[in-house]
Each structure stands twice: as structure tokens, then as C-alpha cells.
């Protein structure tokens, strides 16, 4: 009779952290161990399955085909483990929470945090409302959302501050839009928080520029940038892989922004407070 083997869920968590971040150092912060321990855990997992899960380069790692096969099952097993632990240990939360998140953050920073929350609390429906910070601030005031992440120039107090990041110029890989004059700039809609900072930086530097693609949706902006028709400004952690940071000394420096978690001052439901706690812990682990 063949010997049964047990998969170590802790090793799978490390594997998923490396796969999601693409770096051993970033994964180490998520799973709260040293970089050396992460490397050892990945080696143990590869030895257990007798397969290689990552192609390693000088500064990043990428999933091999074996790693791509494992990642789906790893998420499933971790989810099952967490669901069992949640049912046996934790208070069972249920209901709906309306979470406001700016356009540029929702796709790049939130998926792993929301996935983890869904696994921990499968009976909670999280409804995402994606809009500009200005609109979300109004929605929070009017109780159209229960909590919101806002990108603001001033850091929030205490546990309101989730992350600080610099605003950067972004364009096509290998493109030259940033060196053209006047500088073609893809601007968001008028309520976009980065718009005013971008225009102020260009004006202060005395650069000639012209607006391209003034829309609220990000997909037309991405298409414009990929076509090397313009440059735009993003938080450095939200730059898509298909685009690149523009290192042009002639483009003006940009300010730092802060991602703050805002809740109403009164009347916060328990399930909303639980999602807020999960978001804070998720940002602390993944985006320190």
C-alpha cells in the first residue's frame, strides 16, 4: 500500500506569496519570515513534488509551467484550510459591505486582500464601488459606501494610513513620449486627484504640454500609453507590467501620495469593522 503524504499549507502560503509578488524579499514580509527562510521553504516544496516552480533572474522570479499548475490548487487548499479555521475559531460574519476604492488601486493592489477576506468570511458580500477619491469621499459622507480607500496628499492619522507611495511618470516600454515637446499627457477626469498635482508639476517646471485622453476609465489611458501617444502619472506600486516608469530628467518631480482608509465617525457595523481590519492587516503584510 503506498505511503500517504501530507502537503504543508505553510509552504503553499510562501509559494503563493512569491508567485504574487515576484520577489523573495517581498514574499518574506508577507509571510513574516526571513528571505533565507522563504528560499528554504520553496526548496522544500520543490523537493516534495520533485518539480521546479520558479524561473529565477537577478531581481525577480516567474512561475514555470509546473508552478502555474500548482498555483490554482494552492489557492484552493489554502482557502479550504482558512475556511475550516474560520468556522471553528472565529465569529461568523454575514451581510454586505460596500467598499469604495479608486480606479488605479482596485485592480493592482486589492485582489489578494479581497480574496483572503472572501476565504475567511464566505458569507460576506463585498460590493466594490470604483471611482475617484473626490467622489468616494462624497459617497462615504452620504453613506453610499460603508468604508473607502482614498488617495490623498496628507497621511491619515494612526491606523487610517495604509500606504505611502510616490507619484511617477509612466509610459510605453521603450517609448519616447516623455521627451516630446509639448509633452503629451494622458489626464484623468477633472475629479481625479492626480490631475491637479500633474498639471501643477508641469506648470511649475515651465514645460509645454498638451492633454491627451481625458477620460475617467483607465483602459483608454492604458491603450494611449501603450501606443506611446502620451505619458501619465500613477502611484509607483500600481504601474501595470505592460507599462514602464519613465526616467526622464526633464520631466518634473511629483509629490508623494498616501492611501488612507476612511470610515464613518459613527454607526460602523461589525462586519464593516472586520473588513477594515482585514484591509489594514493585508496592506501591512503586502505593501509595507
C-alpha positions, 0 to 999 in steps of 0.5 A: 500500500503506498505511503500517504503524504501530507502537503504543508499549507505553510509552504503553499502560503510562501509559494503563493506569496512569491508567485504574487509578488515576484520577489523573495524579499517581498514574499518574506514580509508577507509571510513574516519570515526571513528571505533565507527562510522563504528560499528554504521553504520553496526548496522544500516544496520543490523537493516534495513534488520533485518539480521546479516552480520558479524561473529565477533572474537577478531581481525577480522570479516567474512561475514555470509551467509546473508552478502555474499548475500548482498555483490554482490548487494552492489557492484552493487548499489554502482557502479550504484550510482558512475556511475550516479555521474560520468556522471553528475559531472565529465569529461568523460574519454575514451581510454586505459591505460596500467598499469604495476604492479608486480606479488605479488601486482596485485592480493592482493592489486589492485582489489578494486582500479581497480574496483572503477576506472572501476565504475567511468570511464566505458569507460576506458580500463585498460590493466594490464601488470604483471611482475617484477619491473626490467622489468616494469621499462624497459617497462615504459622507452620504453613506453610499459606501460603508468604508473607502480607500482614498488617495490623498496628499496628507497621511491619515492619522494612526491606523487610517494610513495604509500606504505611502507611495510616490507619484511617477511618470509612466509610459510605453516600454521603450517609448519616447513620449516623455521627451516630446515637446509639448509633452503629451499627457494622458489626464484623468477626469477633472475629479481625479486627484492626480490631475491637479498635482500633474498639471501643477508639476508641469506648470511649475517646471515651465514645460509645454504640454498638451492633454491627451485622453481625458477620460475617467476609465483607465483602459483608454489611458492604458491603450494611449500609453501603450501606443506611446501617444502620451505619458501619465502619472500613477502611484509607483506600486500600481504601474501595470507590467505592460507599462514602464516608469519613465526616467526622464530628467526633464520631466518634473518631480511629483509629490508623494501620495498616501492611501488612507482608509476612511470610515464613518465617525459613527454607526460602523457595523461589525462586519464593516469593522472586520473588513477594515481590519482585514484591509489594514492587516493585508496592506501591512503584510503586502505593501509595507 
